[in-house]
Amino acid sequence: MYEVELKVRASHDEIESALTETNSTYVRHVTQRDTYYNAPHRDFATTDEALRIRREKRHIPDEKSDATSSTTELTYKGPRIDSTSKTRKEHEVSVGDDSVVADILDELGFDPAATVVKDRDIYTLAYTDDVTHTIVLDTVADLGEFIEAEATTSAESDIPAVRSGLIDTLATLGVDPDDQIQTSYLGLLLDDSSN
């Protein structure tokens, strides 16, 4: 599976209004804690790969309570394959116990590189009758507010069309796609801490 993603630093207030006007669907609010690891046999910062454990708390508001549920996923992202977006091959699997996965990675020599914490509001937006884009409003600890427009495809040949659709969606929401940031939150956080 290929994840095609465009990310722009942007204030959420105006985007939320635009999402309402475009008849988007609000999905949920989540809090994510992503711990990234580096491999003992190669430097993922150099190879442009990522391995992370994502702990996600989903907020499920209803009339009687403000319940939450939690999930944990192990994700590997390959190097970017597209110079004009953050498109990568991605493999993801749900895991039952994040501490056991962290112990396994530790035993194999993988070192935690950094942790990214973010609050995320997720929307879906119909691009065409059969294509839906995911719009994510992220507030990232120590970095600020961002918008991500995402879609997936199983065929590498479809990536240019998917990317073009995401550019259209950002423009519809009043966001300039030319302001795109191709650096991951991890990269931005590490750059910020080295300055």
N, C-alpha and C positions, 0 to 999 in steps of 0.2 A: 504494500500500500504506500502511496506517495501522499504526503501532506504538503499542500501548497498554502503558504501563509504570507500575508502582507501585514506589517506592523508599523504604526505611526505613533509618535508621542502626541497626545491630544487631550484637551480638557473634556471631561465626560458630559458636562451640562448640555452643550449644543448637540452632541451626538445623540443623547437620550431623546431630545426633542425630535430630531430627524428620524430616529428609529420609530417613534410613535407615529409620525406622519407617513412612514412607508409601510405601515401595518406589519411590523415585525412581531415575532412572538417571543415573549420573555420566557426563558426556560428555568433558570435558577441562579442562586448566588452560592458560590463555593469559596472556601478558603483552602489554598494549596500550599504545601510545604514541600519543595523539591530539593532533595539532597543529590548533588551531582558527584560522580566519582571519576577518578582518573585510573587508567589501567597500568599494571606493572610492566607490561611489555611494549607499550607505546604511549605517547603523550597525546591525549584526545584534543588538547588545545591546538596542537600542531596539525593533527589529522582532520580536524573539524568534525569530530564525532561527539556524541553525548551519551552518557549512561546515567540514569537517574532513578531514584525511588521517589514516587510522588504519593504523599499522604494527603488525601482530599476529604474535607468535611463539607458535606452538602447540607445546606440549610433548607428545611422544608416547612415553610410557614403555612399554617392552616388556621381555622377559626378557633381552635381549642388550645393549640400549643405552638411552640416554635421548635419543633423537633429537628434533629440532625441525624445524618447517617454518615458513616466513614467508609472510604475505600482506599486501597493501596495498589499501586501499579508499578511494575518495573518496565522501564522504557529504554530502548536503544534507538538512537537517531544516527543515521549515516551522514557522511559529508554532504554538503549542499551540492545539488546537481544542476542548479539554475542560478545564473549570475544576477538575475533581475528580481528574485524573490527568495524567500527562505523555504525552498522546496527540498525535502529530504525523503529518503526511504526510512520508514519507521516501523519498528516492531514493538508491540506493547502487550503485556500480559497482567492480568489481575493476580495478586498474591494475597494470601491469608494473613500473614504476620510480617509486618515490615521489619521488626527487630531481627527475625530469623534471616531474612534476605540480607540485611545489613551485615549480620554475622558471617553469612556465606561469602559475601563480597570481601569482607575483611580477611577471612581465611585464605581467599584466593589472591590476596595482595592488592586489591583495589582500595585506593585511599579516597576519603571524602575530600572534594575540592572546595565546595562552597554550598550554601543553602540559600535558596531564593524563596521568599514568602510573599504571597500575593492574595488579594481579594479579587474575585472575578465574578462579573455579572455576564451571563451567557444569554444570547438571543439567537434566534434563527430568522432568516430573511429569504423568502422565495425569490430566486433570481429569474428562473423560468418555471414553466409548469412542472418540469422534472428535475430541476437543480435547486438545491437549497444551500445557502451560505451560512456559516456560523460566524456571528459577530460577538467579539468578546471585549468587554471593557475591564481592563486590568488596572488595579492600584497596587504597585509593587513597592514593598518596603525599601526605603532608601533610594528609590528611583523616581517615583511619581506615577502619573496616569498615562495609559496607552490604550489604543484600540488595535485589535487584531481582526482581520478578515481571513477566514480559513475555509478550505474545502479539501476533499480527498479524491484521489483517483487511483484506480488499479493499473492504468496504462500510462507509461511514461510519455507516449505520443500525445496524450490529452493535456499535458501540463501547460502548454502555451494558451490553450483555450480556457482552461480553468483560471490561470493567472489573469487573463484579460477580463474574465467575468468578475473577479475580485477587485480589479482596478475600477471597473464600472460601479460596483457596489460602494466602494469607498467614496468615489466621486458623488454618488447619489446621496450619501450621508454628509456631504460637505467637507470631506477630508481630502487633502491633496495627496494622491498616491506618489507624487514625486518626492514627498517628505519621508518616504519609507526608510525604516531602519532595518538593516539586515543582521545586525549583531543581536545575539540572544540576550535574554535577561541576565543570564550567568556572565556573559562577556561584558555587558554593561556594568554589572556589579563589580566584577574583578577590575575593569578599567577604572571605575570610580574609586576603588579602594587603593589603587596604586598611585593615584594623583595626590 
